[in-house]
Amino acid sequence: MMLKMPLFKALGNALSLEKPRPRWHAHRDYARKALIIVQCFYVIVLLQFVDFVSSLQRMAAAPEGFQPLWPVLWVDLVGLEVAAKILIPAMIATGMAAVIMWHCFWVRLASSILILQYTAISNSWGAMNHGYHELFWISVCFIFLPNARNQKIISSRVAIIQLLTCVSAAMLLILLFYTMSGAYKVIDALQMLLAGEKGGFSPHAMADTLAWRLMETKNTPIFADFIIENPLIGWPMFFWIYYAELVAIVIFFRPALHRAWGIGLIIFHFGTIVFIEIAFPLHIVFNALLFMMSPYHPGRVHSKEMVASLPILGIVLRRGLGWHAAPVKT
């Protein structure tokens, strides 16, 4: 009798004493959506390989200053021009194969290796560019996709779980990157605050950051002057960025917020373009692919329920405003 009580039932589920029945119908729906994400990803890989081929040709024509990172130490043995002649045909063949043969383990592995090779080469000139890191790590997660075609995956419970595990791992990894970035920002801001210095929590934080960036780069982003002249407008924007990044990892476990967070992070990346002229186009694409197109999003969700589901803020609002609506069940 005791195990039927809610508290003991929840404890039993947590300890695997009682296992809830899997919702295989829902899992098949998730899997169908996840397959679209995977196929779109490998179209993106093909498009990136087109860009990589053009870039490798330019690099091979001007190899001065090339200092290979560890994944491409072999390039020193053959030279950058010969390496380009090896990698370019491999990228063309693998990129096209990945679109129609992503279910083949060796094609997925080759795609990941080639992405790593280009990323390492492009970062072997004395500066680190993070633009392709998400592309690489998603490709690593997808190496472990089931080696089967769509219909066979949908008809197999094991393949469905394998597919959803790989897509979930990619989503979690991307959100972890944002949480790590947010944690770094918050820790730095706290240290500045405790030291009595202006930092990320200052009302002028965004304006100061933009002013420093303008002096460093000599560029003039289209909306930077507006924030510098009206610093208090940028203050809530800065707080939202800190919050959205810091709690990002929690959002994976709240599917009702997947689309909202995808949209928010995309707006954030557009903001870095118009305010500080730092562009991460692939980050925008992957936020749309993994979160706006999330296979787990429940569909239409009431805005009040979404707000109530916000990490930390949702608790404050439910209690402070006397809301009785329960957070969205995920």
Sequence and secondary structure as in RCSB ss.txt:
>XXXX:A:sequence
MMLKMPLFKALGNALSLEKPRPRWHAHRDYARKALIIVQCFYVIVLLQFVDFVSSLQRMAAAPEGFQPLWPVLWV
DLVGLEVAAKILIPAMIATGMAAVIMWHCFWVRLASSILILQYTAISNSWGAMNHGYHELFWISVCFIFLPNARN
QKIISSRVAIIQLLTCVSAAMLLILLFYTMSGAYKVIDALQMLLAGEKGGFSPHAMADTLAWRLMETKNTPIFAD
FIIENPLIGWPMFFWIYYAELVAIVIFFRPALHRAWGIGLIIFHFGTIVFIEIAFPLHIVFNALLFMMSPYHPGR
VHSKEMVASLPILGIVLRRGLGWHAAPVKT
>XXXX:A:secstr
 GGGSHHHHHHHHHTTSS     HHHHHHHHHHHHHHHHHHHHHHHHHHHHHHHHHHHHHH  TT    GGGTTH
HHH HHHHHHHHHHHHHHHHHHHHHHTTSHHHHHHHHHHHHHHHHHHT SS    TTHHHHHHHHHHTTS SS H
HHHHT HHHHHHHHHHHHHHHHHHHHHHHHHHHHHHHHHHHHHHTT   TTSTTHHHHHHHHHHHHH    TTHH
HHHHSHHHHHHHHHHHHHHHHTHHHHTT GGGHHHHHHHHHHHHHHHHHHH    HHHHHHHIIIIIT TT  S 
  HHHHHHTSTTHHHHHHHHTT        
